[in-house]
Amino acid sequence: MVSLVGGIMAGGRGTRLHAPSQSKGLALVGGRPLLRYVLDQFEHAGIDSLLVAARADDMALREYLTQQTFFHEIRYIDTIDSTGTGGAVRLLLNEVNDRECIISTIDTIAPTKMTRQLISYAHKAPADVKCVVVASTLIDDSDPLWIDVQSDNIVTGFGKDIRPTVRVFGNVRWFAHDAVAAVNEINIPESSYRDSLIMKELVKRRPGSIRAFQYDPVFDIDDEGDIRAAEEWLRK
């Protein structure tokens, strides 16, 4: 059985969601913390080792995680606001110790089986594939990360500045065990180190190494409108 690590980018404060203790992962959607939906994904996929990139002062989040009994290992990586999601991705990849990993933002809600199906899809991909990203057609985002896909689901474009397509990044991705080397060879100034630039550079430097896994619905919870949309879907 392949050993996977579940990485969570959990540095957000959730100001627009009125999150308790300034911890975005504890904002309630459908009566449950956002973080719970991500943990459900990992549990369903059999991932019991967690890496959490979070602020050092987010003690409420850490307290919540200590109550989770499914995971045999939970490690924390301290983040700072200035490094953003790009810094969190690099920190997580540098700590997975040559294991495959799933990295998710803390504010993603999707059907519980999505991550398991993503892993299955990734394991059937060619050996030179380093990353598989979730691509959603549920476009309800004021500032989406667009994904351009060619034949065989090969990603040929990624970012906010490319021509809009019918797919947006669903905030969850699989990385191969040797993907850390590919990411670390990307030299981007820390002041502009964004997650979207990492993916854009991977597409450019490693053509064909990123595939898209089409899945709907995927909700990116950033404001109260997103909460309402997700709760409506959850009720159904």
C-alpha positions as CSV (number, residue, x, y, z in Angstrom):
1,M,0.0,0.0,0.0
2,V,1.4,3.4,-1.0
3,S,2.1,5.7,2.0
4,L,0.6,9.1,1.5
5,V,0.7,12.3,3.5
6,G,-2.2,14.7,3.7
7,G,-1.1,18.3,3.7
8,I,-3.4,21.2,4.7
9,M,-2.8,24.9,4.0
10,A,-4.4,26.3,7.1
11,G,-2.9,29.8,7.6
12,G,-6.1,31.8,6.8
13,R,-7.7,33.9,9.5
14,G,-11.2,33.7,8.0
15,T,-12.0,37.4,8.6
16,R,-14.8,37.5,5.9
17,L,-16.3,34.3,7.4
18,H,-16.3,35.6,11.0
19,A,-14.3,32.6,12.0
20,P,-13.9,31.9,15.7
21,S,-10.4,32.7,17.2
22,Q,-9.3,34.1,13.8
23,S,-9.0,30.5,12.5
24,K,-10.5,30.0,9.0
25,G,-10.6,26.3,9.4
26,L,-13.0,26.6,12.3
27,A,-15.6,28.7,10.5
28,L,-18.9,26.8,10.4
29,V,-20.5,25.6,7.2
30,G,-23.6,23.4,7.6
31,G,-23.0,23.3,11.4
32,R,-19.5,21.8,11.0
33,P,-16.0,23.4,10.9
34,L,-14.5,23.8,7.4
35,L,-11.5,21.8,8.5
36,R,-13.8,18.8,9.2
37,Y,-14.7,18.5,5.5
38,V,-11.0,18.2,4.5
39,L,-10.4,15.7,7.3
40,D,-13.4,13.6,6.0
41,Q,-11.7,13.6,2.6
42,F,-8.5,12.3,4.0
43,E,-10.1,9.7,6.2
44,H,-12.2,8.3,3.3
45,A,-9.0,8.0,1.3
46,G,-7.2,6.2,4.1
47,I,-4.7,9.0,4.7
48,D,-3.8,8.9,8.4
49,S,-0.7,11.1,8.4
50,L,-1.2,14.9,8.4
51,L,1.1,17.9,7.8
52,V,-0.6,21.1,8.7
53,A,0.9,24.5,7.6
54,A,-0.6,26.9,10.1
55,R,0.2,30.1,12.1
56,A,2.0,29.4,15.3
57,D,-0.6,31.4,17.2
58,D,-3.6,29.4,15.9
59,M,-4.0,27.4,19.1
60,A,-7.7,26.9,18.5
61,L,-7.0,25.0,15.3
62,R,-4.4,22.8,17.0
63,E,-6.7,22.1,19.9
64,Y,-9.4,20.9,17.5
65,L,-6.9,18.6,15.7
66,T,-5.9,17.0,19.0
67,Q,-9.4,15.7,19.3
68,Q,-9.2,13.7,16.0
69,T,-8.6,10.1,16.7
70,F,-8.2,8.7,13.1
71,F,-4.8,10.2,12.4
72,H,-1.8,8.5,13.9
73,E,0.5,11.4,13.0
74,I,-0.1,15.1,13.0
75,R,2.8,17.5,12.4
76,Y,2.7,21.3,12.3
77,I,4.7,23.7,10.2
78,D,4.7,27.3,11.2
79,T,3.8,29.8,8.5
80,I,3.8,33.5,8.2
81,D,1.2,35.6,6.4
82,S,3.8,37.2,4.0
83,T,4.7,33.8,2.3
84,G,1.0,33.1,1.4
85,T,-0.1,29.9,-0.2
86,G,3.1,29.5,-2.3
87,G,5.2,29.4,0.8
88,A,2.9,26.9,2.4
89,V,3.1,24.6,-0.6
90,R,6.9,24.6,-0.6
91,L,7.0,24.1,3.2
92,L,4.7,21.1,3.0
93,L,6.5,19.5,0.2
94,N,9.9,19.9,1.9
95,E,8.5,17.9,4.9
96,V,6.8,14.9,3.2
97,N,10.1,13.0,3.1
98,D,9.9,11.5,-0.4
99,R,6.3,10.3,0.1
100,E,3.3,11.0,-2.1
101,C,1.1,13.7,-0.8
102,I,-2.3,15.3,-1.2
103,I,-2.3,19.1,-0.6
104,S,-5.5,20.9,0.1
105,T,-6.5,24.3,1.2
106,I,-8.5,24.3,4.4
107,D,-11.5,26.0,2.8
108,T,-12.5,23.3,0.2
109,I,-15.8,21.4,0.3
110,A,-16.5,18.6,-2.1
111,P,-18.0,15.1,-2.1
112,T,-16.2,12.9,0.4
113,K,-15.0,10.4,-2.2
114,M,-13.2,13.0,-4.3
115,T,-9.7,12.7,-2.8
116,R,-9.8,8.9,-3.0
117,Q,-10.8,9.1,-6.7
118,L,-8.0,11.7,-7.3
119,I,-5.4,9.3,-5.9
120,S,-6.7,6.4,-8.0
121,Y,-6.5,8.6,-11.1
122,A,-3.0,9.7,-10.3
123,H,-1.8,6.2,-9.8
124,K,-2.9,5.3,-13.3
125,A,-1.1,8.3,-14.8
126,P,2.3,7.9,-16.7
127,A,5.4,7.8,-14.6
128,D,6.6,11.3,-15.6
129,V,3.5,12.9,-14.1
130,K,4.5,14.9,-11.0
131,C,1.2,16.5,-10.1
132,V,-2.5,16.0,-10.7
133,V,-4.8,19.0,-10.0
134,V,-8.5,19.0,-9.4
135,A,-10.3,20.9,-12.1
136,S,-13.8,22.1,-11.5
137,T,-16.4,23.6,-13.9
138,L,-18.3,25.0,-10.9
139,I,-17.2,28.6,-11.6
140,D,-18.4,30.8,-8.7
141,D,-15.2,32.7,-8.0
142,S,-14.4,36.4,-8.5
143,D,-10.7,35.7,-9.0
144,P,-10.4,32.1,-10.3
145,L,-7.2,30.2,-11.2
146,W,-8.0,29.0,-14.8
147,I,-6.7,25.7,-16.1
148,D,-6.1,25.1,-19.8
149,V,-6.2,21.4,-20.7
150,Q,-5.2,19.6,-23.9
151,S,-5.6,16.0,-24.9
152,D,-5.1,13.3,-22.3
153,N,-5.9,15.9,-19.6
154,I,-2.5,17.4,-19.9
155,V,-2.4,20.9,-18.3
156,T,-0.9,23.4,-20.7
157,G,-1.9,26.6,-18.9
158,F,-2.5,27.7,-15.3
159,G,-3.2,31.0,-13.7
160,K,-5.3,34.1,-13.3
161,D,-3.8,35.8,-16.3
162,I,-4.4,33.1,-19.0
163,R,-7.4,33.0,-21.3
164,P,-10.5,32.0,-19.3
165,T,-11.5,28.4,-19.9
166,V,-14.3,26.1,-18.7
167,R,-12.1,24.8,-15.8
168,V,-10.8,26.3,-12.6
169,F,-8.4,25.0,-10.0
170,G,-10.3,23.1,-7.3
171,N,-7.7,23.8,-4.5
172,V,-6.7,20.1,-4.1
173,R,-3.8,18.3,-5.8
174,W,-1.7,15.2,-5.7
175,F,2.1,15.3,-5.8
176,A,4.4,12.4,-6.7
177,H,7.0,11.4,-4.2
178,D,9.8,13.1,-6.2
179,A,7.8,16.3,-7.0
180,V,9.7,18.3,-4.3
181,A,12.8,18.4,-6.5
182,A,10.8,19.8,-9.4
183,V,9.3,22.5,-7.2
184,N,12.5,23.4,-5.5
185,E,14.3,24.1,-8.8
186,I,11.8,27.0,-9.4
187,N,13.5,30.2,-8.4
188,I,10.8,32.8,-7.5
189,P,11.5,35.8,-5.3
190,E,9.8,35.4,-1.9
191,S,8.0,38.7,-2.2
192,S,6.1,37.3,-5.2
193,Y,6.0,33.6,-4.2
194,R,2.4,32.6,-5.0
195,D,1.0,29.2,-5.4
196,S,-0.2,30.1,-8.9
197,L,3.3,30.9,-10.0
198,I,4.6,27.6,-8.8
199,M,2.1,25.8,-10.9
200,K,2.6,28.1,-13.9
201,E,6.4,27.4,-13.8
202,L,5.9,23.7,-13.5
203,V,3.7,23.7,-16.6
204,K,6.4,25.7,-18.4
205,R,9.5,23.8,-17.2
206,R,8.0,20.3,-17.2
207,P,5.6,20.0,-20.2
208,G,3.2,17.1,-19.8
209,S,4.0,16.6,-16.1
210,I,0.8,18.0,-14.7
211,R,-2.6,16.4,-15.4
212,A,-6.1,17.6,-14.6
213,F,-8.7,15.5,-12.8
214,Q,-12.2,16.8,-13.6
215,Y,-14.5,16.8,-10.6
216,D,-17.7,18.6,-9.6
217,P,-18.9,20.2,-7.4
218,V,-16.0,21.8,-5.6
219,F,-16.6,24.8,-3.3
220,D,-13.9,27.3,-2.4
221,I,-15.2,29.0,0.8
222,D,-14.1,32.6,1.0
223,D,-17.2,34.6,2.0
224,E,-20.7,34.2,3.2
225,G,-22.1,33.8,-0.3
226,D,-19.8,30.7,-0.7
227,I,-21.1,29.4,2.6
228,R,-24.7,29.7,1.4
229,A,-24.0,28.0,-1.9
230,A,-22.2,25.1,-0.1
231,E,-24.9,24.7,2.5
232,E,-27.6,24.5,-0.2
233,W,-25.7,21.7,-1.9
234,L,-25.1,19.9,1.4
235,R,-28.9,20.0,2.1
236,K,-29.5,18.3,-1.2
